[in-house]
Amino acid sequence: MTIENKFLNKISDISKIDFKNNLNGYNSPFMSYEFLQSLEESGSVAVSSGWDPFHFASYDDERLNGFMPLYIKNNSQGEFVFDHQWSYALNRTNRNYYPKLLSAIPFTPCETKKIITSDNNDNNCIEITKQLMEEKNIETWHILFPNQDAGKQLISNNFIKRSGYRFVWNNKKYQEFEDYLKIFTSRQRKNIKSERKKIKDLGITFVTKDWDSITEKDWDDFYLFYKNTYLERMQSPYLNRKFFKHIHKDKKILKPVLFFAEYENKKIAGSLCFHGEDTLYGRHWGAFKNIDNLHFECCYYQGIDYCIKNNIKFFDPGVQGEHKIRRGFEPQSCDSYHFVLREDFRDAIKNFCYEESKSIENYLKACEEYTPIKKEYRI
């Protein structure tokens, strides 16, 4: 038996057939070969954008038996776990926080397994990557949004847990949208109906396009909306048009769903989701102009309606956003894990995360009080 470990500069250095046939345990479209390849081949993920691919792959007698997405990062953009304070602190000691190692799906704060193996030997991947850190004097390695089961193993390997949260909609076997409204207090039920009615009264309608019906023209339209949301903030979009062209090519595998808002038979806004195994993932949205309540309808209510009609258990619209609570999304823990090479900095980060976790705990308790969901319907 010959074990070989490699760090690769692009996902295409791995055979797609080997990836699909030899690896398992991931149930998210974002951990798929096609999604990672779309990011890289479109140029959305590249050294120029601060994401330098350096994926880990292990082979047993030339048979692929392990993979972990890995990037060398020279900034902290597009991660959704904010570590700027950490970088400032280390840089003040005349040590370099960057480059750092990052195991995540670029621009995609969704939980999924981040180490996939055919023999469940994740420790090999972890140990080899730690050796790389020593060799290159890389101070930190961050694993963002791993699956819930990963925590114990990572902590046993001296990773530091950083507490976080997200808001997720749970399908409590609703038969229709009106069933979902019954979980709310009467006041909030009235508020949601009012929000939806305002959009309807403006003459705005909605069209759903799934992977069977999406066309290239739909992607052209959506990209204009998506790009506009960044331009309004005077930023360049993380993803380019080529990325969505790749998604279209592999749409049967990645299962994108587009919700378009239309006015007088013209598209005016759109949101993009991906249909996972038991979860609808909300990812991107955009509009030509700001219309009151349009974001809530396009990004939340349309997705909820879709989940009810298609018997999907969860709707994960992305991290952050307390306004989701008022619309039936419930808080749940969402943690990241951080390996710090040197003991002095490790102790500082451990203390930081401990203090932060107490604030997160208090925040989640406050969310429970703030929710308009009746007690008998809460998680």
Secondary structure, DSSP 8 states (H G I E B T S, - for coil): --EEEEEESSGGGS-HHHHHHH-----SGGGSHHHHHHHHHTTSSSGGGTEEE-EEEEEETTEEEEEE--EEESS-TT-SS--HHHHHHHHTTT----SEEEES-TT------S-EESS--HHHHHHHHHHHHHHHT--EEEE-S--GGGHHHHHHTT-EEE--EEEEEE--S-SSHHHHHTTB-HHHHHHHHHHHHHHHHTTEEEEEE-TTT--HHHHHHHHHHHHHHHHTTT---SS-HHHHHHHHHTHHHH-EEEEEEEETTEEEEEEEEEE-SSEEEEEEEEESS--TTHHHIIIIIHHHHHHHHHT-SEEE--B--GGGGGGT-EEEE--EEEEESSHHHHHHHHHHHHHHHHHHHHHHHHHHHH--B-GGG--
